[in-house]
């Protein structure tokens, strides 16, 4: 168990690209406090750092975007899953907290990690990333795995992805060496039409947030857009929600049954306009992604 204090963000004198011969070198500064575990964090404080070392077969590393498999359930000798992962595992719970609180995560790539960004030997510091999504799915070996999407928030010229249109990195925050991501709400014509259909009232709480120019609501996708979910920007995949319930829905605090019953932290029924049809496959995807079986 790590006894050194957890530290978020950059560590003095360890710039992006720094090379370590071994993992023990990372421990004295709290850069990564655990010699054996790939995740440095817990559910109370959050996760400050992860090591990509090829230990999980479902990991994907595209440079600026990483689809990361959480901790637990794998055979360390083969990398194969042999049992389900759990959100209660300290590292997984820590990454969820980092997602909720916007805490930056240091990413380290090891020589055994199969990626063009990995070193031939030792470990390299890949920079700061932000956890932007978390869900569960069945992995290649047939067991439940906890998945996380991380996006690069550093300053080097990594290959940009399509997700860049969804993010804005604050210049002021960059100067302070603290990554800050601003959530930008996509408002397509379809989303705007759905909001108008409900007169900008949330389908969960029926509250329309007043503004100086009218009312505000958000178009929430049931099956998220972009990799790896690949949901569609269509009316059967959209809800009209207030900002609070949008965040809760995206984070899996509640979900929706096929009969429109709300489950999780919210009870009651989803309000559905007679002309608004939802795709039950998307509802099922959301439930399964957030552990409602």
N, C-alpha and C positions, 0 to 999 in steps of 0.2 A: 504493500500500500504506500502511495506517495505521501511523504511527510513534508516536502517543501511546499511553499505557498503556490497556488495556481496564479498564473499571470496571463492576461489576455493582451493580444496585439503584439507589436514588435518588441524584441528583446535587445537592449543596447549591445552594440558591437557584433550583432549577428544579422547581416544584411541578407536580402533575398539573393539566392544563388550560393550562399555559404555551404561549404562541403564539410561533412563530418566523416571521420574514418569509421566510427562505430556509434551505437546508440547511447552508450554510457557517457559520451562527451556532451550529450544534450541535457543531462540531468542536473548538474550543479547550478545552472542558471534558471532552472524551471522552464527551459525551452520545450522540453518534453520530459516529464518527470518519471515516466514508467519505462523501465528497460524492456519488459516483455510484452506489455499490452500495446496495441496499435492506437488506442484512443486514450488521451489524457483528459479526464474530466469526470463529472458526476452530476446527478440530477439536482443537487442543491445549488451548485455554483455555475454549471455549464461546462462545455468542452473547449479547451484552449488550443489543442493541437492534435493532429492525427498523422500517422505514418502509413503511407501506401507501400506495402511490401510484397504484394502478390499473394497474400494469404487467403483471399476470397475470389472464387472463380467468376462472380457476377460483377465485379468492379469494372467501371469504364472510366478512362482518363483521356479527355480531349483537350487537355491544356487548361483553357479558361473555364471549362465546365467539367465537373467530376460527378459521376454517379457512384456513390460510395456505399458499400455494404457494411452494416453495423457489426457489432461484436457478438460472438457466441455461436455455439452450435456446429462449429466446423472441426474437422480432423486436422490438427496442425501439421501432420505429416503429408497429407494429400491435398489440403485446401478444400476438400469436399464437405458439404454440409451433411451432418449425420443426425441433427435434430433441429427443431424450431428455435429461432432467436426470440428474445423477449425485449419489450420496451423498458422493462424494469432493470435490465442490465445497466450498471452505472454509466458506461460510455455512451450507450444509446440514449439513455435519459438525459445525459449531458448535452448531446447534440440536439435533442428536442428543445432543451432550455435555450441553447444558443440560437436556435431558429426563432423561438418566441421573443427573445430579448435582443436580437440583432448583434450578438457577440461575435467578434472575428475569430477565425480558426486558422492557426498556422498549419500549413500542409508540407509534409516532408516526404520525399520520394526515395525509396531504397533501391539498391541495385537488383534486387529480386523482383521488383515491380515491372511488369511488362508494359513499357510505355516509351515512346520516343523522348519523353521528358525526363526519364530516369538516368542516373549515372551508371557507368560501367562497374563501379565499385563504390562502397560507402553509401552515404546519404546526402542529398542536397535539399536545401530549404527552397520550396517552391513559391513562397509568398503567402499573403493573407487571403482567405476565402470567406465567403458568407454562406451560411446554410439557408437555402431559400425554399426547401420543400422536404417533407418527410412522409413516407408511406410504407405499407408492407405489401409484399407479394410473395408468390411461390417461386423460389429460385430454380436454377438448372437441375439441382439434385432432388427437387420435389419437396423441400422443407420451407417453412415460412422464414423470410428474411426481412430485416428492417433496412429500409433504403433511404438515402439522403442525397439531395442534389445540392452541390456547392458551386458557387460562381466566384471567379477571381475578382478581387477588389484592390489589387496592388497597382503599381505604376509601370511595370515593364510591358513591352510590346508582345504579349502573347497573342496567338491567333484569336481573332474576335469571332463570336458566335452570334446567331440570330437573336439570342436572348438579350443582346446589348440594347436593343430598342426598348426593352422593358425596364432598364436600369439607368440610373444617373448617379455617377460617383461625384460627390461634392468636392470641388477643388480645394475649399478651405480645409475639409477633413483630411484630404490627401497631404497637405502641407504639414498637418499635425501628426502625420503617419498613423492616422486612425481611419479605417475604412468605414464609410457611411453610405448606405444604400437607401434611396428614396423610392417608395413603391408608387408606380405610375399605373393608373387604372386605364386599361384599354376600353374605349367606348366606340365600338363599331356601330353602324346603322342598326344592325340586328339587336345589339344590346340596348341601344336607345329606344327602339320600338318596344322591346319587352318592358322597359321601365315606364314608358308612356302607357302601356296596356294596364299597368297596375297603379297608374297615377302616382308613381314614385313612392308607393307604400311597400314596405318590406313584407315579403310573403311569409315571414315567420312572426314578426311582432306587430305588423300593420302600422308601423310608425313611418311617417314621411318627414325626413329631416328638413326643417325650414332654413332657407337661405334668403339673402336680400333680393335674389332674382326669382325665387320660386321654391322648389324642393330638390333635395339631393338623394340619390340612391345609387347603388352600384350593380353592374351586371356581373354575376358570379357564375363561373363555369363549373358545372358538376364534375365532368371529367376534364382535368386541366389541359390547357393548350401547351404545345411545345414538348420537346423530348423530356422524359421518356414516355409520357402519358399519351400524347398525340390525340387529344380530344379535338372536336370540331367547334368552330365558332358558328353554331346554329341554334335556332330558337329552342329545339328540344334538349339542348345542353346548357341552357341559361336560366338563371333565376334572378329575380329582382330582390336585392337584400340591402339592408342598412349596413353601414361600415362595420359595426360591431358583429353582427351575425355573419357578414361576409368573412371576416377574419376567423371567427369560430368555426365556420363551415370548412374553410380552406385548411385549418389546423386539425380538423377531425373531432372537434369538441362535440359535434352532433352530426347525425346523418339522417337520411330519409328512406323509409321503407317504400315498397312499390305501391302500397295503399295510401301513401303520403303521411303516414304517422312519423313524427319526429322522435328520434331515439338518441340517447346520450345525455348531455347536459341540458338539453332542451326537451320539453314535453309538449304534447298537443298535436295539431295537424298543420301541414303546409297549406297555405291558401293557394288555390290554383284557379285561374280564369278559365272559363269553358272553352275558349279558343286557343289556350296554351297547352300543347301536348308535350309531355316529357318522355324521353327515351329511357325505359326501365333498365336497359343495359348500362347506361351511364350511372344511374342510381346504384345499381349493383356494384359497379366499379368503385364508386366512392365508398360504399360501405366496406367492401373488402380491403380497400387501400388503407382504411383507418381501423381495421380490426372489428368491424361489426358483422359477425357471421350468424 
